[in-house]
Amino acid sequence: MDGKMPARLGAIIFVAIAITATVIEMTRKDEPPRGRPAPELQPPADPLRQSLRECQRLGEAAASDPGCLATWAENRDRFLGRTPAPAAPHQNGEQ
């Protein structure tokens, strides 16, 4: 008989804890969400990136396109962290 008493006491304590947890969960009120979440920031449109996409669409013809060559040079300078070189002065005294 001595072994049954602790088992019954353990079962009663377990049931009491389960009932208490159920009552607490049922009386809990759901909190409404606090405000709206901040919208994700979209980076501003990068004209260099758009130019690179256009050159990509040109395919092999982009290798001889002066605009694409300038775009690639600008992208390379940006990647390497170099500042763009100033425009070279025109030859023959033209400005």
N, CA and C of each residue as an Amber inpcrd file, in Angstrom:
protein
   285
   0.8040000  -1.1840000   0.0000000   0.0000000   0.0000000   0.0000000
   0.8530000   1.2570000   0.0000000   2.0380000   1.1440000   0.5400000
   2.8800000   2.3310000   0.6210000   3.2910000   2.8340000  -0.7630000
   3.3970000   1.9610000  -1.7270000   3.7910000   2.3670000  -3.0740000
   2.6690000   3.0500000  -3.8400000   1.4360000   2.7290000  -3.5250000
   0.2960000   3.3280000  -4.2190000   0.0780000   4.7800000  -3.8150000
   0.3380000   5.0860000  -2.5810000   0.0690000   6.4460000  -2.0960000
   0.9260000   7.5020000  -2.8120000   2.2270000   7.3380000  -2.9530000
   3.0140000   8.3360000  -3.6820000   2.6160000   8.4240000  -5.1600000
   2.2300000   7.3010000  -5.7520000   1.8020000   7.3170000  -7.1490000
   0.5210000   8.1250000  -7.3080000  -0.4100000   7.9380000  -6.4030000
  -1.6600000   8.7080000  -6.4490000  -1.3960000  10.1860000  -6.2100000
  -0.5390000  10.4780000  -5.2450000  -0.1980000  11.8770000  -4.9550000
   0.4650000  12.5310000  -6.1640000   1.3560000  11.8190000  -6.8360000
   2.0040000  12.3360000  -8.0460000   0.9970000  12.5830000  -9.1580000
   0.0490000  11.6710000  -9.3230000  -0.9790000  11.8270000 -10.3520000
  -1.8570000  13.0330000 -10.0490000  -2.2110000  13.2260000  -8.7880000
  -3.0560000  14.3720000  -8.4110000  -2.3180000  15.6850000  -8.6650000
  -1.0470000  15.7130000  -8.3020000  -0.2500000  16.9400000  -8.5450000
  -0.1400000  17.2080000 -10.0390000   0.1010000  16.1630000 -10.8340000
   0.1980000  16.3260000 -12.2840000  -1.1010000  16.8700000 -12.8680000
  -2.2310000  16.3090000 -12.4710000  -3.5340000  16.7690000 -12.9620000
  -3.7840000  18.2070000 -12.5260000  -3.4240000  18.5450000 -11.2920000
  -3.6250000  19.9140000 -10.8080000  -2.8060000  20.9100000 -11.6280000
  -1.5760000  20.5520000 -11.9280000  -0.7270000  21.4350000 -12.7490000
  -1.3040000  21.5640000 -14.1520000  -1.7770000  20.4670000 -14.7280000
  -2.3550000  20.5060000 -16.0720000  -3.6050000  21.3800000 -16.1050000
  -4.4610000  21.2610000 -15.1120000  -5.6850000  22.0810000 -15.0570000
  -5.3200000  23.5530000 -14.8880000  -4.3570000  23.8450000 -14.0180000
  -3.9390000  25.2370000 -13.8050000  -3.3850000  25.8360000 -15.0960000
  -2.5500000  25.0950000 -15.8060000  -1.9870000  25.5910000 -17.0700000
  -3.0840000  25.8260000 -18.1020000  -4.0880000  24.9410000 -18.1410000
  -5.1970000  25.0940000 -19.0850000  -6.0150000  26.3320000 -18.7620000
  -6.3050000  26.5530000 -17.5040000  -7.0870000  27.7290000 -17.0930000
  -6.3180000  29.0150000 -17.4290000  -5.0380000  29.0380000 -17.1380000
  -4.2340000  30.2370000 -17.4530000  -4.2360000  30.5040000 -18.9510000
  -4.0770000  29.4640000 -19.7510000  -4.0460000  29.6390000 -21.2090000
  -5.4030000  30.0970000 -21.7390000  -6.4910000  29.6060000 -21.1740000
  -7.8250000  29.9800000 -21.6600000  -8.1780000  31.4120000 -21.2700000
  -7.6890000  31.8990000 -20.1340000  -8.0140000  33.2600000 -19.7070000
  -7.0600000  34.2980000 -20.2890000  -6.0230000  33.8630000 -20.9240000
  -5.0540000  34.7860000 -21.5190000  -5.6800000  35.5030000 -22.7060000
  -5.4840000  36.8020000 -22.7770000  -6.0070000  37.5930000 -23.8930000
  -4.8850000  37.8020000 -24.9040000  -5.2490000  37.6120000 -26.1740000
  -4.2600000  37.8500000 -27.2230000  -4.0710000  39.3490000 -27.3980000
  -2.8210000  39.7650000 -27.4090000  -2.5340000  41.1840000 -27.6120000
  -2.5660000  41.4910000 -29.1040000  -3.2300000  42.5840000 -29.4650000
  -3.2260000  42.9420000 -30.8870000  -1.8070000  43.3430000 -31.2980000
  -1.4900000  43.1550000 -32.5480000  -0.1480000  43.5210000 -32.9920000
   0.0790000  45.0210000 -32.8110000   1.2610000  45.3680000 -32.3860000
   1.5850000  46.7670000 -32.1300000   2.0150000  47.4550000 -33.4170000
   1.1270000  48.2370000 -33.9750000   1.4510000  49.0070000 -35.1710000
   1.8150000  48.1120000 -36.3490000   2.1370000  48.7510000 -37.4180000
   2.5470000  48.0160000 -38.6010000   4.0590000  47.8550000 -38.5930000
   4.5410000  46.7620000 -39.1410000   5.9900000  46.6270000 -39.2320000
   6.5400000  47.6400000 -40.2410000   7.7350000  48.0510000 -40.0280000
   8.3610000  49.0240000 -40.9240000   8.5150000  48.4080000 -42.3130000
   8.1970000  49.1650000 -43.3500000   8.3560000  48.6250000 -44.7050000
   9.8410000  48.4360000 -45.0170000  10.1160000  47.4570000 -45.8270000
  11.4960000  47.2100000 -46.2150000  11.9620000  48.3330000 -47.1220000
  13.1550000  48.7740000 -46.8660000  13.7100000  49.8400000 -47.6840000
  14.2240000  49.2660000 -48.9960000  13.8420000  49.9050000 -50.0730000
  14.3460000  49.5000000 -51.3700000  15.4640000  50.4500000 -51.7550000
  16.5760000  49.8900000 -52.1590000  17.6660000  50.7860000 -52.5470000
  17.2520000  51.5890000 -53.7810000  17.7460000  52.8140000 -53.8940000
  17.3930000  53.6030000 -55.0690000  17.9160000  52.9310000 -56.3350000
  17.2280000  53.1880000 -57.4210000  17.6140000  52.5930000 -58.6910000
  19.0180000  53.0640000 -59.0560000  19.8640000  52.1300000 -59.4440000
  21.2420000  52.4260000 -59.7900000  21.3370000  52.5030000 -61.3130000
  21.6260000  53.6930000 -61.8610000  21.7110000  53.8020000 -63.3170000
  22.8260000  52.9360000 -63.8960000  23.9100000  52.7500000 -63.1590000
  24.9910000  51.8990000 -63.6550000  24.5060000  50.4640000 -63.8080000
  23.7420000  49.9980000 -62.8350000  23.2170000  48.6260000 -62.9050000
  22.2830000  48.4590000 -64.1050000  21.4670000  49.4720000 -64.3570000
  20.5630000  49.4080000 -65.5070000  21.3500000  49.3850000 -66.8150000
  22.4140000  50.1840000 -66.8770000  23.2500000  50.1990000 -68.0780000
  23.9280000  48.8460000 -68.2830000  24.3780000  48.2360000 -67.2020000
  24.9920000  46.9140000 -67.3100000  23.9910000  45.8770000 -67.8220000
  22.7460000  45.9830000 -67.3750000  21.7070000  45.0560000 -67.8620000
  21.4730000  45.2470000 -69.3620000  21.4480000  46.5120000 -69.7980000
  21.2520000  46.7770000 -71.2290000  22.4040000  46.2010000 -72.0460000
  23.6170000  46.3500000 -71.5370000  24.7780000  45.7920000 -72.2460000
  24.7050000  44.2720000 -72.2680000  24.1910000  43.6860000 -71.2090000
  24.0450000  42.2360000 -71.1600000  23.0640000  41.7720000 -72.2360000
  22.0070000  42.5410000 -72.4430000  21.0110000  42.1760000 -73.4620000
  21.5760000  42.2890000 -74.8810000  22.5610000  43.1810000 -75.0620000
  23.1400000  43.3490000 -76.3940000  23.9600000  42.1400000 -76.8180000
  24.4550000  41.4030000 -75.8650000  25.2440000  40.2160000 -76.1910000
  26.6130000  40.5970000 -76.7390000  27.0240000  39.9360000 -77.8280000
  28.3470000  40.1700000 -78.4050000  28.4910000  41.5760000 -78.9650000
  27.3980000  42.1840000 -79.3750000  27.4620000  43.5330000 -79.9400000
  27.9250000  44.5500000 -78.8970000  27.7840000  44.2290000 -77.6330000
  28.1930000  45.1490000 -76.5680000  29.7010000  45.3420000 -76.5320000
  30.4640000  44.3670000 -77.0390000  31.9230000  44.4660000 -77.0140000
  32.4330000  45.6120000 -77.8860000  31.6530000  46.0310000 -78.8550000
  32.0870000  47.1310000 -79.7190000  31.2640000  48.4010000 -79.4850000
  30.3570000  48.3640000 -78.5450000  29.5130000  49.5220000 -78.2500000
  30.2540000  50.4690000 -77.3030000  30.4460000  51.7420000 -77.6960000
  31.1900000  52.6630000 -76.8270000  30.4910000  52.9160000 -75.4930000
  29.1800000  52.9280000 -75.4730000  28.4460000  53.1250000 -74.2260000
  28.6980000  51.9880000 -73.2530000  28.7090000  50.7620000 -73.7630000
  28.9550000  49.6080000 -72.9060000  30.4030000  49.5960000 -72.4220000
  31.3240000  49.9730000 -73.2840000  32.7240000  50.0300000 -72.8580000
  32.8920000  51.0330000 -71.7180000  32.2200000  52.1880000 -71.8080000
  32.2950000  53.1910000 -70.7510000  31.6220000  52.6800000 -69.4730000
  30.5060000  51.9780000 -69.6290000  29.8000000  51.4220000 -68.4730000
  30.6610000  50.3980000 -67.7630000  31.3190000  49.5280000 -68.5310000
  32.1820000  48.5190000 -67.9250000  33.3740000  49.1590000 -67.2150000
  33.9220000  50.2350000 -67.8220000  35.0400000  50.9290000 -67.1810000
  34.5900000  51.5600000 -65.8600000  33.4070000  52.1500000 -65.8420000
  32.8870000  52.7510000 -64.6070000  32.6380000  51.6850000 -63.5460000
  32.0830000  50.5460000 -63.9660000  31.8300000  49.4570000 -63.0260000
  33.1460000  48.9100000 -62.4650000  34.1400000  48.7800000 -63.3110000
  35.4460000  48.2950000 -62.8670000  36.0640000  49.2670000 -61.8630000
  35.9660000  50.5720000 -62.1570000  36.5100000  51.5760000 -61.2410000
  35.7770000  51.5400000 -59.8990000  34.4720000  51.3820000 -59.9380000
  33.7000000  51.3230000 -58.6920000  34.0880000  50.0920000 -57.8850000
  34.2480000  48.9670000 -58.5720000  34.6150000  47.7280000 -57.8900000
  35.9960000  47.8400000 -57.2420000  36.9170000  48.4320000 -57.9470000
  38.2870000  48.5470000 -57.4450000  38.4680000  49.7130000 -56.4850000
  37.4460000  50.5430000 -56.3420000  37.5180000  51.6580000 -55.4100000
  38.3040000  52.8350000 -55.9440000  38.4450000  52.8960000 -57.2370000
  39.1740000  54.0110000 -57.8410000  38.2070000  55.1410000 -58.1640000
  38.7140000  56.3580000 -58.0960000  37.8970000  57.4930000 -58.5170000
  38.0050000  57.6120000 -60.0240000  36.9210000  57.9900000 -60.6890000
  36.9800000  58.0920000 -62.1420000  38.0010000  59.1420000 -62.5600000
  38.7430000  58.8150000 -63.5990000  39.7580000  59.7430000 -64.1050000
  39.0760000  60.9090000 -64.7980000  39.6350000  62.1260000 -64.6840000
  39.0310000  63.2640000 -65.4000000  39.1660000  63.0510000 -66.9020000
  38.2610000  63.6580000 -67.6190000  38.2510000  63.5160000 -69.0720000
  39.5710000  64.0340000 -69.6410000  40.1190000  63.2700000 -70.5850000
  41.3760000  63.6530000 -71.1970000  41.1750000  64.8590000 -72.0880000
  42.1250000  65.8030000 -72.1210000  41.9740000  66.9650000 -72.9970000
  42.0250000  66.5250000 -74.4580000  41.2870000  67.2360000 -75.2880000
  41.2200000  66.9010000 -76.7010000  42.5260000  67.2510000 -77.3850000
  42.8700000  66.4900000 -78.4030000  44.0730000  66.7260000 -79.1940000
  43.8250000  67.8380000 -80.2130000  44.8590000  68.4010000 -80.7700000
  44.7870000  69.4210000 -81.8110000  44.1620000  70.7160000 -81.3080000
  44.2140000  70.9880000 -80.0220000  43.7370000  72.2480000 -79.5100000
  42.2310000  72.3870000 -79.4490000  41.4840000  71.3300000 -79.7640000
  40.0150000  71.3960000 -79.7030000  39.5730000  71.2670000 -78.2620000
  38.4870000  71.9450000 -77.9300000  37.9620000  71.8470000 -76.5830000
  36.5220000  71.5270000 -76.5840000
